[in-house]
Amino acid sequence: MVARFPLLILLCLVLAACVGKAPGEGCLSCHSPHYAERGSCVSCHRGNGKSVRKAIAHHRLIPAELAHFTIPGSRRVEEGKRLVERFGCRRCHNLGGKGTRLAADLDRLAGDDPVRLFGAIKRPVLFMPDFHFDDRQTAGLVNAVMAFASAAPRRGDGGLPIVVHFASPRQGEGTIFEKKCGGCHRLLTARYGALGSGDVAPNLSGLFTSFYPTPFKPGEPWTPERLGRWLDNPRTVRPVTPMPPVRLSPAEKKQLTEMLKADPD
């Protein structure tokens, strides 16, 4: 019993040293301070700044590469925003108050885990295109998304989440897209959910939106009329395209056009 007293005394001293410390001070027992004007360590990196035990202090920690969104004017955030525009993230997502609702509303991710978002981009879910981003690009995108989400107005209604049913009860079977396009392309639709099984041609989600990254021609976005011309003979638009003509009746073109709309009438 006597031998336990030194251990108890040591434990009490450690606890006394931790009590009353400001959040983030426990981090400084191992790390040198930086961006001190931004506040405590946890204001940027989260984690548990009151603990000196690594497993507890690092719980849900945001690593440095994914914490640039907390720094105003960060160049890494701007890099990520350029990637958002270049690859057309808003053709499926709402981001910065702009985009569609074909997939998750990214403006609702304030307070979410950037590490989880990094993994979701590196290992895309079914029907999300794999852009083959390297780690720096992915980190830039994460920082951009988190910066947009952090600046988005808070919604008090707690709105309903977007739920995309990838394995729906075969409601898309027999559609014109599945018959004529789905062998090469994939598509998220507002009415039928996810369609198609192909990976050899571009994902057509949000084709008629201003966010689609590859226009019909430079400066000319896709429209139903331009899509019709493309389907009749793609090589009159792009002479070296491997896509063959797709013969559709006017009724079939109309059905396909309705499916490609991000917001159906």
N, C-alpha and C positions, 0 to 999 in steps of 0.2 A: 504494500500500500504506500509506503514511504517513497519507493522508487518512482511512483507515478507523479509526485508533486512537481518535480522539475519540468516534466512534459506539460502538465496543466498550466504551470506558470508561463511557459513559453507560448502556449496556445493563447492564453489571455493577453499576453503582450502583442502578439500578432493581430488579434482581433481589435485591441485598443488602438493599434496603429492605423487600422483600416477605417474605424468608425470616425465619421466626421469628414472624411476625404470627399472632395468634389468628384462627380462622375468623370471618369477618364484618368484620374490620378494613378489608379492601379496600373494602367497601361505604361506609365512612365517609369515603372520599376524595371521594364525591359526595353522600352523604346524611347528614342530621342524625340522631343516635340518638333512638330513642323506645322505650318499654317496655324500658329497659336491664336492668331486673331479671329479664326473661324470658330473658336470655342473649344470644348473638350474633344477628346479623341472619339467618343461615341457619337458626337454630332455629325461626323462624316462616315465613320466606319461601323457604327452600331456596336454590337457586342455588349459585354457587361463590364463597365469601367470600374465597378466597385470591388471586383475580385482580382486577386493576384494568382489564382489558380488558372492555368492556361486553358484547360478544357471548358471552364465556366466563362472566363474572360473572352474567349474566342467564339462563343456560341452565336451563330448567325452573323459572324463577322463579315464585313464587306472588304475585300482586298483592295489595295491601292488602285489597281487598274480599273476597277469598277466603281470607284468613288469620285471620279472627276465631275460627276453631275452636281456635286455639292459645292463646287468652286465656280463662282460667277466668271463668265468669259472664258471658260476652259476651251482650249484648242481641240482637245479630244472629243468634246461634245459636238463641236462644229464639224469635225470629221465624220462623226456618226450621223449628223443631220444631212450631210451631203449624200451619204450612203442610202438614207431613207428615201431621198428624192430619186437617186439613180436607179434603185432597184424597185421602186414603186410599192413600198410597204403599205401605203394608204389605199391601194386598190382592194385590199381585204380588211384592213384595220382602220379604226379611228385613232388619230394621233395628232396632238396639238390642235384639237378641235376640227380637224379636217379628215376626210376619208369616208369609207363605207362601213357597213355593219355586217359584212359577210363572215367575219371572224371576230375574235375577242377585241373589246374596246381597250386599247393600250393606255388610254388616259386614266384608267382606273387602277393603275399599278403603283400609284404613290404609296410608299410604305411596304411594298412587296420586296421579295428577296432578289437582288440583282444576280446573285450566283445561280439561282434557279432559272432566271431569264436567259443567262449566258448558255446554260445547258440546253434550253429549249430551242435556241437559234442554231447551236452546233449540231443538235440531233433533232431535226424538225419532225413534228408530228405528221401523221398521214395527211396528204393534200397540201401541206405547206411546202413550197418549193425549197429545194436544197441549193442555196446559192454558193456553197463551198467557201464561205468566208474563213479567212485565217483568224488566229486568236486576236490580233490587234483590231481587225475590222469588226469582229464580233463584240469586243469590248467597247469599241466606239459606238456601235449600234445600241448596246445596253445603256451606255451613258446618255445617249440621245433620247431614248425612250423614257428613261427615268427622269431626265430633265423636263421633258414635255409633261409627263405625268405629275411631277412635283408642282409645275406651274398651272396645271389645269384647275378650273374652279371646282370646289368641293360640292358634291351633289347630295342634297339632303334627303332625296327620295329613296336612296338605296337601290335604284333601278334594277331591273331584271338582268341577269347575265346573259350573254349570247351563248347558246348551246347549239353546237353543230353536230348533227347525228351522222357519223361517218358510216355506220352500219344500219341504215334505215330499212324499213320493211319492204325493200325492193320497189319503192315508189318511183325510182328513176328508170327502171327497166323499160325498154321499149321506146324511150324518148329518142328524138332525132339526134341528140348529142351522143347518146350511147351507141346508136347504130352507125353513125357516120364519122364521129370525131373521137370517141372515147378510147379507141385502140392506140392512139398516139398522144392524146391530150388528157389533162385533168381540169376540173372546173368546180368551184364552189358556187352554188346557186342559192338565191334567196328563197326559192320555192321547193326545190327538190333536194337540198343538201349537197353532198359531195358526189360528183359523177366522174366517170372515166377511170381508166387504169393505166394509161400510157405514160411513159417517162422519156420518150424520144423526141417530143415536141414541147413547145412552151406551155406552161400553165396559163389557161385563158381566163382565170378569175379576174373580174373587174375590167374586162377588155374595153368596154364602152365608157369607162371613166377617164377623167383627165390625168389620173395617176398611173395608167398603164405605161410601163417603161419603154416599150417598143412601139412606136407609132406606125400607122399604115405607110406613110412616107414622112420624111423630115418635115415637121411643122403641121402635119395633117393627122389628127387623132382618128381612131377607129370610129366608124359610124355604121349603122345597118346597111346603108347603100354601098359603102366601101367594102364591107365584109362580103356583100353579094358579088362584087366585082372580083374580089380575091378568090372566092370559092369557084367562080366560073373558070378562071384561069390565073393561078397565082403567078405564073412566070411573065405575065404582062406587067406585073408590079415589081417583082424581083426575079430577074432572068435566071439566077443560079439557085433558086430555092428548090429543095428536094420534094416539096409538097405537090402532089398531083391535083388536077381539077377535081372538085366534088360537085357532082350534078345533083341539084336539089330543085324541087318544084317551088313556085312562089309560096305555097302554103307551108312547105317544109322550111323555107328560109325565114318565114315569119315566126314559126315555132322556135327555131334556133335563136333568132334575135331576142325573143322574149326570155329565153333561158339565160342568155348572156347579160341581161340587164342586172345591175347590182340592186336596184330598187324597182321591182316589177310594178306595173300599173295596176 
